[in-house]
Amino acid sequence: MNVQLEELSPCRRKLNIEVPVEDITSEFDDAVSAYAQSVAIPGFRPGKAPKQMVKARFKKEILGRLRDHLLPKSYHEAIQENNLQVINIIEMDEEIEVVEGQPLSYSVTVDVRPEISLPVYKGLKLSKEREDVKDEEVDARIESLREQRADFEDVTDRPVARGDMAQIDFTSTLDGKPLEEVEPEAKGLGEGKDFWLQASDEAFIPELGLALAGLSIGDKETLKVTFPDSFVLESLRGKEVAFDVEVKGVRARKLPELDEEFFKSLGVENAEEFRKQILDSLEAEKDRAAEGKLRNAIEEMLLESTSFELPESLVGSATQQQIQQIANDMQRGGMTEEQLLEQKDQLLETAKTTAERQVKLRLILQQIAGEEEIQVSDSEFKREMTMMAYAYSMQPDELERRLKENNQLDDLRGDVVCRKVLQLIQDEAEIDGETKNTEDAAEDS
């Protein structure tokens, strides 16, 4: 077999492959013989028909099967002969046909794994900075838990305060006309009866919610609200709407007391045990944060210590994934498709930068995994699948089916390999400063 290799870029190769006519003839004869054993021709017992008759009657089908056999066979021989670690097949000639008595010639373009000169990754000197948990952090977490379990109680002896729930009747106008008449899409915003709205910036219409603070039951006011650019209805963005409001009721947030009933609802006996539980939870968070910073330091070291060209196809697909993820996040935050299009250049630049970092780091970690012969056993992979399935409230079999349908099983296995490599580097490192107070860190800086 004749193979000519062209280097199109540091990570892209073009293979010009030619299977000689002698091999075509030999393979074709073998294919005819095999076909003759399986086809039925009237007047002949199975396998007894003359090969020339089989060849004449089924030549097109035989050549088609021969092509399907020779293409992958010759391709794999070509990449092995040239010691190529192919990442993606980029392009292959169209309408490749096997013709009797002629060599089979075709071209295929591939992206290959780059050559990476690995930095020293064992025995690294790293610093692990872990902040202490402060008393005020424990207090804040306790207040947050109380907020989550807060109730509301009717208030009649004072005006609406920030954070209260206010019961209102309202009608709204835009440029002096009923809102829903001017903007039919604004259903439900034109008029409301006994509508409860929180007097805070967390309200559905934050400016209206904040404007309720200071009003008392029975008060009637006209509150002018300019809708923000992020409002869910695009037609109202930036427009000023007048709300004629009457306050009919007020409910104040009531935090639960730190008493036996509250502790029991959380599965603890008393205040001391409750505070200890909060402290342990925050300590675990600090540990995870410190571990995360340490992993980030290792990743940055690997990225800064290596330089090589990245395969275009890997960067391209990773960039598309990043664009989709960023766009989804922005749309969940209230951004429209039109606003996304206005920022497409910045979005593409951000996505490509992130994608290049991800691809580069993954290639480095994969090469280290090869050097260290790090693999993922079936039991490790099954455990990973189970943990991931539970995180998504799915059965492991269902998750595996979905990943298989989307060709993501190898990606998941690769993620596990990369984590094992990072753990190896961390285990082999010299780590100092296992705990470090926030004040100490500030003094050092």
C-alpha positions as CSV (number, residue, x, y, z in Angstrom):
1,M,0.0,0.0,0.0
2,N,1.3,3.5,-0.9
3,V,0.7,6.3,1.5
4,Q,1.8,9.9,1.1
5,L,1.5,12.1,4.2
6,E,1.0,15.9,4.0
7,E,1.4,18.2,7.0
8,L,-1.3,20.9,6.6
9,S,-0.7,22.4,10.1
10,P,1.0,21.3,13.3
11,C,-2.1,19.1,14.2
12,R,-3.6,18.4,10.8
13,R,-2.5,15.8,8.3
14,K,-3.7,14.7,4.9
15,L,-3.3,11.0,3.9
16,N,-3.2,10.1,0.2
17,I,-3.8,6.4,0.2
18,E,-3.5,4.0,-2.7
19,V,-4.3,0.3,-2.5
20,P,-2.5,-1.4,-5.4
21,V,-4.3,-3.2,-8.1
22,E,-2.8,-6.5,-7.0
23,D,-4.5,-6.2,-3.6
24,I,-7.8,-5.2,-5.2
25,T,-7.7,-8.2,-7.5
26,S,-6.9,-10.6,-4.6
27,E,-9.5,-9.1,-2.3
28,F,-12.1,-9.2,-5.2
29,D,-11.4,-12.8,-5.9
30,D,-11.8,-13.7,-2.3
31,A,-15.1,-11.7,-2.1
32,V,-16.5,-13.5,-5.2
33,S,-15.6,-16.9,-3.6
34,A,-17.3,-15.9,-0.3
35,Y,-20.3,-14.6,-2.2
36,A,-20.6,-17.8,-4.2
37,Q,-21.0,-19.8,-1.0
38,S,-23.9,-17.8,0.2
39,V,-26.1,-16.8,-2.8
40,A,-28.7,-19.0,-4.5
41,I,-28.8,-19.2,-8.3
42,P,-31.6,-21.1,-10.0
43,G,-30.3,-24.4,-11.4
44,F,-27.4,-24.7,-9.0
45,R,-27.1,-26.1,-5.5
46,P,-25.9,-23.5,-2.9
47,G,-22.2,-22.9,-3.3
48,K,-22.0,-24.8,-6.7
49,A,-22.7,-21.9,-9.1
50,P,-19.7,-21.0,-11.3
51,K,-17.8,-18.0,-9.9
52,Q,-17.9,-16.2,-13.3
53,M,-21.7,-16.4,-13.2
54,V,-21.8,-15.1,-9.6
55,K,-19.4,-12.4,-10.5
56,A,-21.5,-11.3,-13.5
57,R,-24.7,-11.3,-11.6
58,F,-23.6,-9.7,-8.4
59,K,-20.6,-7.6,-9.4
60,K,-22.1,-4.3,-8.2
61,E,-23.0,-5.7,-4.8
62,I,-19.6,-7.4,-4.4
63,L,-17.7,-4.3,-5.2
64,G,-19.8,-2.3,-2.8
65,R,-19.1,-4.7,0.0
66,L,-15.4,-4.7,-1.0
67,R,-15.3,-1.0,-0.7
68,D,-16.8,-1.1,2.8
69,H,-14.2,-3.6,3.8
70,L,-11.1,-1.9,2.2
71,L,-11.7,1.7,3.2
72,P,-11.5,1.1,7.0
73,K,-8.8,-1.5,6.6
74,S,-6.5,0.7,4.4
75,Y,-7.2,3.8,6.6
76,H,-6.2,2.0,9.8
77,E,-3.1,0.5,8.2
78,A,-2.1,4.0,7.0
79,I,-2.4,5.7,10.4
80,Q,-0.5,2.8,12.0
81,E,2.2,2.9,9.4
82,N,2.7,6.7,10.0
83,N,2.3,6.4,13.8
84,L,-0.5,8.9,13.9
85,Q,-2.7,9.5,17.0
86,V,-5.9,10.6,15.3
87,I,-8.3,12.8,17.2
88,N,-10.9,13.5,14.5
89,I,-11.5,12.7,10.9
90,I,-12.0,16.1,9.3
91,E,-12.7,15.2,5.6
92,M,-12.7,12.2,3.2
93,D,-13.1,12.1,-0.5
94,E,-16.7,11.6,-1.6
95,E,-18.0,8.8,-4.0
96,I,-15.0,6.5,-3.4
97,E,-15.6,3.4,-5.6
98,V,-13.7,0.1,-6.1
99,V,-13.2,-0.6,-9.7
100,E,-12.0,-4.1,-10.9
101,G,-8.5,-4.0,-12.3
102,Q,-7.7,-0.5,-10.9
103,P,-6.0,0.6,-7.7
104,L,-8.2,2.2,-5.0
105,S,-7.1,5.8,-4.4
106,Y,-8.5,8.3,-1.9
107,S,-7.6,11.0,0.5
108,V,-8.5,11.6,4.1
109,T,-7.7,14.6,6.3
110,V,-7.4,14.1,10.1
111,D,-6.5,16.1,13.2
112,V,-3.8,14.4,15.3
113,R,-2.8,14.6,18.9
114,P,0.0,17.3,19.3
115,E,3.4,16.6,20.5
116,I,3.7,17.8,24.1
117,S,6.8,18.3,26.1
118,L,5.6,17.7,29.6
119,P,6.9,19.9,32.5
120,V,8.0,18.4,35.8
121,Y,4.8,17.5,37.5
122,K,6.0,15.4,40.4
123,G,7.3,16.9,43.7
124,L,5.8,20.3,43.1
125,K,6.0,22.8,45.9
126,L,2.5,24.1,46.5
127,S,0.8,26.2,49.2
128,K,-2.6,25.2,50.5
129,E,-4.3,28.2,52.0
130,R,-7.4,27.4,54.1
131,E,-9.3,30.1,55.8
132,D,-10.6,29.8,59.3
133,V,-14.3,29.9,59.9
134,K,-15.3,33.1,61.7
135,D,-18.0,33.5,64.3
136,E,-19.8,36.0,62.2
137,E,-20.0,33.5,59.3
138,V,-21.6,31.0,61.7
139,D,-24.1,33.7,62.8
140,A,-24.9,34.6,59.2
141,R,-25.5,31.0,58.2
142,I,-27.9,30.6,61.2
143,E,-29.8,33.7,60.2
144,S,-30.0,32.4,56.6
145,L,-31.6,29.2,57.9
146,R,-34.0,31.2,60.0
147,E,-34.9,33.3,56.9
148,Q,-35.6,30.1,54.9
149,R,-38.1,29.0,57.6
150,A,-39.6,32.4,58.1
151,D,-43.4,32.8,58.2
152,F,-45.5,35.9,57.7
153,E,-47.9,37.5,60.1
154,D,-50.5,40.2,59.7
155,V,-49.5,43.8,60.7
156,T,-51.9,46.6,61.2
157,D,-50.1,49.1,63.4
158,R,-47.4,50.4,61.1
159,P,-46.6,51.1,57.4
160,V,-45.1,48.7,54.9
161,A,-41.4,48.0,55.7
162,R,-38.8,46.6,53.3
163,G,-39.1,42.8,53.2
164,D,-42.9,42.9,54.1
165,M,-45.6,41.4,51.9
166,A,-48.1,44.0,50.8
167,Q,-51.6,43.1,49.6
168,I,-52.7,45.6,46.9
169,D,-55.3,46.4,44.3
170,F,-53.8,48.2,41.3
171,T,-54.5,49.5,37.8
172,S,-51.8,50.6,35.4
173,T,-51.5,53.0,32.5
174,L,-48.9,53.8,29.8
175,D,-49.0,57.3,28.4
176,G,-52.4,57.8,30.0
177,K,-54.0,54.7,28.4
178,P,-54.7,51.4,30.1
179,L,-51.5,49.3,29.9
180,E,-53.1,46.2,28.4
181,E,-54.8,48.3,25.7
182,V,-51.4,49.7,24.6
183,E,-49.3,46.5,25.2
184,P,-51.6,43.4,24.8
185,E,-48.7,41.2,25.8
186,A,-48.7,42.7,29.3
187,K,-51.4,40.4,30.5
188,G,-52.0,40.5,34.3
189,L,-50.1,43.8,34.6
190,G,-53.0,46.0,33.7
191,E,-55.1,45.3,36.8
192,G,-54.9,43.2,39.9
193,K,-57.1,42.5,43.0
194,D,-55.8,41.3,46.3
195,F,-52.3,40.9,44.8
196,W,-49.5,40.1,47.2
197,L,-46.1,41.8,46.3
198,Q,-43.0,41.8,48.4
199,A,-41.6,45.2,49.3
200,S,-38.1,44.5,48.1
201,D,-35.8,44.4,45.1
202,E,-36.7,40.6,44.9
203,A,-40.2,41.5,43.8
204,F,-41.4,40.6,40.3
205,I,-41.3,44.3,39.5
206,P,-38.5,45.4,41.9
207,E,-39.1,49.2,41.5
208,L,-42.8,48.8,42.3
209,G,-42.0,46.5,45.3
210,L,-39.5,49.0,46.8
211,A,-42.0,51.9,46.2
212,L,-44.5,50.2,48.5
213,A,-42.3,50.8,51.6
214,G,-43.8,53.5,53.8
215,L,-47.4,53.1,52.6
216,S,-50.0,52.1,55.2
217,I,-53.2,50.1,54.9
218,G,-55.8,52.3,53.1
219,D,-53.3,54.5,51.3
220,K,-53.9,55.1,47.7
221,E,-50.9,56.3,45.6
222,T,-49.8,56.6,42.0
223,L,-46.4,54.9,41.7
224,K,-44.4,55.5,38.5
225,V,-42.2,52.6,37.5
226,T,-39.6,52.5,34.7
227,F,-39.2,48.9,33.7
228,P,-35.5,47.6,33.6
229,D,-33.8,46.5,30.4
230,S,-33.8,43.0,31.7
231,F,-37.5,42.8,32.2
232,V,-39.1,39.6,30.8
233,L,-41.4,41.5,28.4
234,E,-39.2,43.2,25.8
235,S,-42.0,45.6,24.8
236,L,-42.0,47.2,28.3
237,R,-38.3,47.6,28.7
238,G,-37.3,51.2,29.4
239,K,-40.9,52.4,29.5
240,E,-42.5,54.3,32.4
241,V,-45.8,52.8,33.6
242,A,-48.1,54.5,36.2
243,F,-49.5,52.1,38.8
244,D,-52.6,53.3,40.8
245,V,-52.2,51.3,44.0
246,E,-54.3,50.8,47.1
247,V,-52.7,49.0,50.1
248,K,-55.2,46.5,51.7
249,G,-53.0,44.5,53.9
250,V,-49.5,44.0,55.3
251,R,-47.7,40.9,56.4
252,A,-44.3,41.0,58.2
253,R,-41.7,38.3,58.0
254,K,-41.4,36.5,61.3
255,L,-38.3,34.6,61.9
256,P,-38.6,31.4,64.0
257,E,-37.2,31.4,67.5
258,L,-34.1,29.4,68.2
259,D,-36.0,27.1,70.5
260,E,-36.5,23.4,71.0
261,E,-39.1,23.2,68.2
262,F,-36.7,24.8,65.7
263,F,-33.8,22.6,66.7
264,K,-36.0,19.5,66.4
265,S,-37.0,20.4,62.9
266,L,-33.3,20.4,62.0
267,G,-32.6,17.1,63.7
268,V,-30.5,18.5,66.6
269,E,-31.0,18.6,70.3
270,N,-30.0,22.1,71.4
271,A,-28.3,25.4,70.5
272,E,-24.8,24.0,71.1
273,E,-25.3,21.0,68.8
274,F,-26.9,23.3,66.2
275,R,-24.0,25.7,66.2
276,K,-21.5,22.8,66.0
277,Q,-23.3,21.4,63.0
278,I,-23.2,24.8,61.3
279,L,-19.5,25.1,62.1
280,D,-18.7,21.6,60.7
281,S,-20.6,22.5,57.5
282,L,-18.7,25.7,57.0
283,E,-15.4,23.9,57.8
284,A,-16.2,21.4,55.1
285,E,-16.9,24.2,52.7
286,K,-13.6,25.9,53.5
287,D,-11.8,22.6,52.9
288,R,-13.5,22.2,49.5
289,A,-12.6,25.7,48.6
290,A,-9.0,25.2,49.6
291,E,-8.9,22.0,47.6
292,G,-10.3,23.8,44.6
293,K,-7.7,26.6,44.8
294,L,-5.0,23.9,45.0
295,R,-6.3,22.1,42.0
296,N,-6.5,25.4,40.1
297,A,-2.9,26.2,41.0
298,I,-1.8,22.8,39.6
299,E,-3.8,23.4,36.4
300,E,-2.3,26.9,35.9
301,M,1.2,25.5,36.4
302,L,0.6,22.8,33.7
303,L,-0.9,25.4,31.3
304,E,1.8,28.0,31.8
305,S,4.6,25.4,31.6
306,T,3.6,24.0,28.2
307,S,3.3,25.4,24.7
308,F,1.9,23.6,21.7
309,E,-0.6,23.9,18.9
310,L,-4.1,22.9,19.6
311,P,-6.2,20.7,17.2
312,E,-8.6,23.0,15.3
313,S,-11.5,20.5,15.5
314,L,-11.3,20.1,19.2
315,V,-11.2,23.8,19.8
316,G,-14.1,24.3,17.4
317,S,-16.4,21.8,19.0
318,A,-15.4,23.0,22.5
319,T,-16.1,26.6,21.5
320,Q,-19.6,25.7,20.2
321,Q,-20.4,24.0,23.5
322,Q,-19.2,27.0,25.5
323,I,-21.3,29.4,23.3
324,Q,-24.4,27.3,23.9
325,Q,-23.7,27.2,27.7
326,I,-23.1,30.9,27.9
327,A,-26.1,31.7,25.8
328,N,-28.3,29.5,27.9
329,D,-27.1,31.1,31.1
330,M,-27.7,34.6,29.7
331,Q,-31.2,33.7,28.5
332,R,-32.0,32.3,32.0
333,G,-30.9,35.7,33.3
334,G,-33.5,37.4,31.1
335,M,-31.4,38.3,28.0
336,T,-33.2,38.0,24.6
337,E,-31.9,36.5,21.4
338,E,-31.5,40.0,20.0
339,Q,-29.3,41.1,22.9
340,L,-27.2,37.9,22.5
341,L,-26.7,38.7,18.8
342,E,-25.6,42.2,19.7
343,Q,-22.9,40.6,21.9
344,K,-22.0,37.8,19.6
345,D,-18.4,38.9,18.9
346,Q,-17.7,39.2,22.6
347,L,-19.5,35.9,23.3
348,L,-17.5,34.1,20.7
349,E,-14.2,35.5,22.0
350,T,-15.0,34.5,25.6
351,A,-16.2,31.0,24.5
352,K,-13.0,30.4,22.4
353,T,-10.7,31.5,25.2
354,T,-12.4,29.1,27.6
355,A,-12.5,26.3,25.1
356,E,-8.7,26.7,24.3
357,R,-7.9,26.4,28.0
358,Q,-10.1,23.3,28.4
359,V,-8.7,21.6,25.4
360,K,-5.1,22.3,26.3
361,L,-5.4,21.2,29.9
362,R,-7.2,18.0,28.8
363,L,-4.5,17.1,26.3
364,I,-1.8,17.6,28.9
365,L,-3.6,15.5,31.5
366,Q,-4.3,12.8,28.9
367,Q,-0.6,12.6,28.1
368,I,0.4,12.4,31.7
369,A,-2.2,9.6,32.1
370,G,-0.4,7.8,29.3
371,E,3.0,8.3,30.9
372,E,1.7,7.0,34.2
373,E,-0.5,4.3,32.7
374,I,-3.5,5.7,34.5
375,Q,-6.8,4.1,33.5
376,V,-10.3,3.9,34.8
377,S,-11.6,0.5,35.9
378,D,-15.1,-0.7,35.1
379,S,-15.9,-0.5,38.8
380,E,-14.6,3.1,39.1
381,F,-16.6,4.1,36.0
382,K,-19.8,2.4,37.3
383,R,-19.4,4.2,40.7
384,E,-19.0,7.6,38.8
385,M,-22.1,6.9,36.8
386,T,-24.1,6.0,39.9
387,M,-23.0,9.2,41.7
388,M,-23.7,11.3,38.6
389,A,-27.1,9.7,38.2
390,Y,-28.1,10.4,41.8
391,A,-27.0,14.0,41.4
392,Y,-29.5,14.3,38.5
393,S,-32.2,12.3,40.2
394,M,-32.0,9.6,37.6
395,Q,-31.4,5.9,37.5
396,P,-27.9,4.9,36.5
397,D,-29.2,2.8,33.6
398,E,-31.2,5.7,32.2
399,L,-28.2,8.1,32.5
400,E,-25.9,5.6,30.7
401,R,-28.5,5.2,27.9
402,R,-28.7,9.0,27.4
403,L,-24.9,9.4,27.5
404,K,-24.5,6.6,25.0
405,E,-27.1,8.2,22.7
406,N,-25.2,11.4,22.8
407,N,-21.8,9.7,22.4
408,Q,-20.7,11.1,25.8
409,L,-19.6,8.0,27.5
410,D,-15.9,8.3,26.5
411,D,-16.0,12.0,27.6
412,L,-17.2,11.0,31.0
413,R,-14.5,8.3,31.3
414,G,-11.9,10.9,30.2
415,D,-13.1,13.3,33.0
416,V,-12.5,10.6,35.5
417,V,-9.0,10.0,34.1
418,C,-8.2,13.7,34.3
419,R,-9.3,13.9,37.9
420,K,-7.1,10.9,38.8
421,V,-4.1,12.6,37.1
422,L,-4.7,15.8,39.1
423,Q,-5.0,13.7,42.3
424,L,-1.7,12.0,41.5
425,I,0.1,15.4,41.0
426,Q,-1.4,16.6,44.3
427,D,-0.4,13.4,46.2
428,E,3.1,13.7,44.9
429,A,3.5,17.4,45.7
430,E,5.1,19.0,48.7
431,I,2.2,21.0,50.2
432,D,2.7,23.6,53.0
433,G,0.3,25.8,54.9
434,E,-2.4,23.3,55.3
435,T,-4.4,25.9,57.4
436,K,-4.0,29.6,57.1
437,N,-6.0,32.3,58.8
438,T,-7.6,35.0,56.6
439,E,-5.8,37.7,58.6
440,D,-2.5,36.0,58.1
441,A,-3.1,35.7,54.4
442,A,-3.9,39.4,54.2
443,E,-0.7,40.3,56.1
444,D,1.4,38.2,53.7
445,S,-0.1,39.9,50.7
